[in-house]
Amino acid sequence: MSQVKFKGEPVEVNGNFPAKGAQAPAFTLVGKSLADVALSSYAGQRKVLNIFPSIDTGVCATSVRRFNEMAGKLSNTVVLCISADLPFAQSRFCGAEGLERVVTLSTMRGREFLVDYGVALTTGPLAGVAARAVVVLDADNRVLHAQLVDELTHEPDYDAALAALG
């Protein structure tokens, strides 16, 4: 178990956060059409996993906007925005914001993702959802960059994530 902070207070995070160089665990989450979407659906592409608690918070929404903006500049790369939000809310947000270059995935099914990726918040007011993290994978799902953000109210290091893609 590891710890991050939420508004300065420590909260526990369960699971094994992927290390640089490791093989990323397979997962299946829920896409906007309510169909199951597996990591293998993006075989041969580089992936940026933007993991966060809920799209309905300012910092989470900002991260989706920023990664959408950056996604247009990345070749052979898909940005997967992963949260506890239902696909309806994710789609409504992206539609209202005009965000078309990110893919939203929900942990409404496939909740083992939270522990498999070491982002399962187990204490504090947000227990049950994902901690904020960015995991960058190469086309073979090897971890190029991994950041578990130490304070949930802070944005991830976008530049480090992009730098990992060269």
C-alpha positions as MATLAB code, in Angstrom:
seq = 'MSQVKFKGEPVEVNGNFPAKGAQAPAFTLVGKSLADVALSSYAGQRKVLNIFPSIDTGVCATSVRRFNEMAGKLSNTVVLCISADLPFAQSRFCGAEGLERVVTLSTMRGREFLVDYGVALTTGPLAGVAARAVVVLDADNRVLHAQLVDELTHEPDYDAALAALG';
ca = [
       0.000    0.000    0.000;
       1.137    3.528   -0.706;
      -0.080    6.972    0.257;
      -1.019   10.149   -1.521;
      -2.724   13.229   -0.121;
      -6.146   14.734   -0.608;
      -6.199   18.412    0.397;
      -3.084   17.790    2.468;
      -4.464   14.786    4.359;
      -2.906   11.334    3.789;
      -5.053    8.721    2.046;
      -4.171    5.083    1.388;
      -3.775    3.709   -2.113;
      -3.948   -0.038   -2.689;
      -2.380   -2.099   -5.444;
       0.821   -2.315   -7.432;
       1.594    0.872   -9.312;
       3.387   -0.035  -12.571;
       7.097    0.728  -12.679;
       8.970    2.082  -15.655;
      10.063   -0.844  -17.842;
       7.380   -3.212  -16.527;
       4.756   -4.904  -18.663;
       1.406   -3.180  -18.096;
      -1.390   -5.394  -16.773;
      -4.182   -6.212  -19.208;
      -7.542   -4.643  -18.434;
     -11.106   -4.404  -19.667;
     -13.144   -1.285  -18.862;
     -16.358    0.255  -20.204;
     -16.402    2.521  -23.261;
     -18.876    5.237  -24.199;
     -21.205    2.781  -25.973;
     -21.323    0.668  -22.752;
     -19.321   -2.064  -24.497;
     -16.298   -3.626  -22.830;
     -13.023   -2.186  -24.116;
      -9.756   -4.019  -23.500;
      -6.220   -2.678  -23.462;
      -5.629   -5.104  -26.339;
      -8.105   -3.039  -28.412;
      -5.223   -0.589  -28.871;
      -2.568   -3.147  -29.852;
       0.265   -1.604  -31.819;
      -0.445    1.910  -30.547;
       1.283    3.852  -27.813;
      -1.054    4.677  -24.924;
      -1.315    7.478  -22.404;
      -3.481    6.383  -19.475;
      -4.845    9.510  -17.794;
      -6.311    8.051  -14.585;
      -8.322   10.243  -12.211;
     -11.180   10.205   -9.664;
     -14.009   11.993  -11.508;
     -14.434   14.149  -14.581;
     -16.730   16.374  -12.489;
     -13.859   18.004  -10.610;
     -11.835   20.945  -11.855;
      -8.412   19.303  -11.908;
      -9.713   16.125  -13.559;
     -11.551   18.117  -16.219;
      -8.417   20.177  -16.854;
      -6.338   17.016  -17.341;
      -8.798   15.692  -19.930;
      -8.731   19.028  -21.793;
      -4.916   19.192  -21.715;
      -4.430   15.621  -22.901;
      -7.039   16.174  -25.644;
      -5.013   19.167  -26.836;
      -1.756   17.205  -26.729;
      -3.233   14.113  -28.394;
      -3.490   15.900  -31.718;
       0.298   16.249  -31.768;
       1.088   12.600  -31.009;
       1.557   10.021  -33.729;
       0.367    6.427  -33.250;
      -0.794    7.301  -29.741;
      -4.184    7.061  -28.052;
      -5.068    8.926  -24.851;
      -7.306    6.868  -22.552;
      -9.034    8.915  -19.838;
     -10.043    6.500  -17.083;
     -12.345    7.373  -14.176;
     -15.214    6.100  -12.032;
     -17.694    8.243  -13.973;
     -20.414    6.491  -15.909;
     -19.900    6.543  -19.681;
     -22.911    8.882  -19.990;
     -21.234   11.560  -17.874;
     -17.905   11.115  -19.645;
     -19.573   11.478  -23.057;
     -21.642   14.465  -21.951;
     -18.511   16.243  -20.686;
     -16.451   15.526  -23.804;
     -19.366   16.489  -26.068;
     -19.980   19.781  -24.257;
     -16.252   20.570  -24.351;
     -15.737   19.458  -27.967;
     -13.079   16.934  -26.924;
     -12.710   14.388  -29.703;
      -9.097   13.221  -29.441;
      -9.353   11.311  -26.155;
     -11.077    8.029  -25.389;
     -13.001    7.822  -22.123;
     -13.216    4.574  -20.169;
     -15.180    3.871  -17.009;
     -14.335    1.604  -14.094;
     -18.046    0.780  -13.621;
     -16.996   -2.734  -14.682;
     -13.431   -3.987  -14.540;
     -12.828   -2.470  -11.124;
      -9.839   -4.789  -10.653;
      -8.058   -2.188  -12.798;
      -7.820    0.016   -9.693;
      -5.730   -2.528   -7.751;
      -3.889   -3.890  -10.806;
      -2.654   -0.361  -11.556;
      -2.082    0.619   -7.913;
      -4.571    3.498   -7.908;
      -7.356    2.178   -5.623;
      -8.116    4.815   -2.996;
      -9.060    2.922    0.170;
      -9.360    5.694    2.767;
     -10.575    9.271    2.869;
     -13.628   10.885    1.299;
     -12.783    9.564   -2.189;
     -12.305    5.926   -1.117;
     -13.530    3.628   -3.879;
     -12.330    5.649   -6.870;
      -8.966    6.035   -8.577;
      -6.076    8.163   -7.421;
      -4.684   10.583  -10.006;
      -1.982    8.989  -12.139;
      -0.502    8.946  -15.622;
       0.943    5.795  -17.133;
       2.514    5.941  -20.604;
       2.846    2.691  -22.538;
       4.714    1.836  -25.710;
       3.070   -0.104  -28.547;
       3.874   -3.381  -26.730;
       2.396   -2.169  -23.399;
       5.736   -1.624  -21.678;
       5.663    1.235  -19.191;
       7.638    4.226  -20.456;
       6.535    6.627  -17.714;
       4.479    6.314  -14.539;
       3.427    9.067  -12.157;
       1.193    8.564   -9.151;
       0.395   12.194   -8.359;
       1.240   12.816   -4.701;
      -1.635   15.275   -4.079;
      -5.014   14.503   -5.652;
      -5.780   18.193   -6.122;
      -2.662   18.687   -8.291;
      -2.380   18.155  -12.034;
      -0.054   15.484  -13.415;
       3.279   16.353  -15.033;
       2.128   16.626  -18.643;
       5.603   17.445  -19.952;
       7.160   14.330  -18.394;
       4.401   12.166  -19.867;
       4.953   13.588  -23.336;
       8.738   13.426  -23.021;
       8.426    9.669  -22.444;
       6.950    9.383  -25.932;
      10.071   10.991  -27.389;
];
